[in-house]
Amino acid sequence: MNSPLKNSLRLIREVVRQARAYHVADASGLIKLDAMENPYNLPDDLRRKLQEKLGAAELNRYPDPAAAALRKKLLQVMQVPESKSIVLGNGSDELIQMLAMAVADHNNSDICVMSFEPGFVMYKIIADFVGINYVGIPLNDDFSLDMPATRLAIAQLKPALIFIAYPNNPSANCYRELDIEEIISLAPSMVILDEAYHPFAQTSFMRRLTEFDNLLVMRTVSKLGLAGLRLGLLCGHPDIINEIDKIRLPYNINVLTQIAAGFMLDNVEILNQQAKSIREQRSRLLNAMRAIPGLEVFPSQANFILFRVLDNAKNNSANDVFESIKRSGVLIKNMRADSGLLRNCLRVTVGTAEENQAFLDALEKAVNS
Ligand SMILES: *Cc1c(COP(=O)(O)O)cnc(C)c1O
């Protein structure tokens, strides 16, 4: 018998039913170095002022659909060129979804989204759910762009969207600027530079928006220290941004986020200062990790470090090292790869000096025991 419940499930698309829900590890009781969060909270005086602002919020009213005041501050703080426009998303994840929805065409099965592997998983997840093809071009062994393969793929597939995470997640490197320029020039359509880790990279294509009409730069406040607010922005040619803005749900940036983000942007020096400490901690952590035998530690321009547990280490399983670190009370990210570029790789987020020391102690114990 075909019950309404069975029918409901049958009508949900195969790609959805086959998917596993996005998994977030339980970090209770652990030092949390798995999710690229800023480890610092706000100083007490700022926190009190923020509470006052939030206390005065009119929660009975819909938010400003254009988030005009917030957008004005973002244009300034993010140094968006004057001739360009922005559209805001509930995190940059939502902007990726808007872009995919804008190009998805169920009468054209050739529409494709391109990015690079290993890379940020949301590009593929969203393409799958929206129903467009995703093509991931494998990176070289050193996580640089494979330009011959990329040129060929662009010529053959004519991707509607090319996502380039800059720096890349999970490899933490920035690609060669010349390679990115070439991709933007060869691309038949939009190229999105995902600059989520800009506070730690200090290199950007934002200024260069004026050179390329098909370039879009995406930023988020998540890695800067405001992951809880869910706020991202997409910057680019006003004609493109105008179209993407039509897909945006009218009240996607809620009242509390508009107030809190506006307040934090007025006090952005504190966040910039925190990013600076994280960059300093990153170089200390890199040096300390490189001194531990049995690991391959990759360079980082982000707020996290990718490293490989080498086969010649005493304890040669990355899974064992991950579990041992967890038993010591520190949660990092296990890339769970037996082969390929991420083989035996783990990823750690840069935390406070104390958190990093706890991680280093746990790592040393895990590798040497
Ligand atoms: C973390 C991350 C994002 C996250 O964006 P939200 O604004 O938190 O949705 C986007 N892109 C990359 C490459 C990331 O690593």
The ligand as an SDF file (V2000), in Angstrom:
LIG
                    3D

 15 15  0  0  0  0  0  0  0  0999 V2000
   34.3680   28.4300    6.8500 C   0  0  0  0  0  0  0  0  0  0  0  0
   34.2920   28.6950    5.3960 C   0  0  0  0  0  0  0  0  0  0  0  0
   33.2260   29.4190    4.8840 C   0  0  0  0  0  0  0  0  0  0  0  0
   32.1410   29.7070    5.8520 C   0  0  0  0  0  0  0  0  0  0  0  0
   31.2970   30.5380    5.6950 O   0  0  0  0  0  0  0  0  0  0  0  0
   30.0980   31.0090    6.6130 P   0  0  0  0  0  0  0  0  0  0  0  0
   30.1010   32.4550    6.3370 O   0  0  0  0  0  0  0  0  0  0  0  0
   30.3790   30.6600    8.0250 O   0  0  0  0  0  0  0  0  0  0  0  0
   28.9090   30.2930    6.0410 O   0  0  0  0  0  0  0  0  0  0  0  0
   33.2170   29.7360    3.5380 C   0  0  0  0  0  0  0  0  0  0  0  0
   34.2230   29.3170    2.7270 N   0  0  0  0  0  0  0  0  0  0  0  0
   35.2510   28.6020    3.1870 C   0  0  0  0  0  0  0  0  0  0  0  0
   36.3340   28.1720    2.2730 C   0  0  0  0  0  0  0  0  0  0  0  0
   35.2990   28.2490    4.5270 C   0  0  0  0  0  0  0  0  0  0  0  0
   36.2950   27.4890    4.9960 O   0  0  0  0  0  0  0  0  0  0  0  0
  1  2  1  0
  2  3  1  0
  2 14  2  0
  3  4  1  0
  3 10  2  0
  4  5  1  0
  5  6  1  0
  6  7  2  0
  6  8  1  0
  6  9  1  0
 10 11  1  0
 11 12  2  0
 12 13  1  0
 12 14  1  0
 14 15  1  0
M  END
$$$$
